[in-house]
Amino acid sequence: MGKQIRHRKIKEILQQSEVGNQHELMQLLMNAGIEVAQATLSRDCSELGIIRSRTATGYRLVFPDDNPGQMIKGLVEMEIQSIEHNETSVVIKTLPGRAHGVGSFIDHLKSSRILGTIAGDDTVLVIPASVKDIRGILEFIHSNLLTT
């Protein structure tokens, strides 16, 4: 099954159902006849910009607005526990299980100063385009992820 068809089905499912996590989404895709590996589904969610957001009824997978705005920025800020750096990289510590969302948010900002991010469970490694610009990357992260 092609990626475009899978992406279309994921969008359809999320628009029609309240899905709390990727495991539930995987089950709904399997019910629709689409088998997908967890790693592929995770990559699909990242490519589609899907985030896990808190709603009145609990957590839910959603599509952010085209402009993430203050609401998403506020959610990301609540997930960050600390930002540390050295001469070559920036490490962001998050709440357990939230590093992927924070890393994805940073990637979607598309800064030319950042090559990309690597996210574990509670840690995001920010890979700089140049180690000479760590201070600029820190300023970028603070201005785009933190409200204060």
Secondary structure, 3 states (H helix, E strand, C coil): CCHHHHHHHHHHHHHHCCCCCHHHHHHHHHHCCCCCCHHHHHHHHHHHCCEEEEECCEEEEECCCCCCHHHHHHHHHHHEEEEEECCCCEEEEECCCCHHHHHHHHHHCCCCCEEEEEECCCEEEEEECCHHHHHHHHHHHHHHHCCC
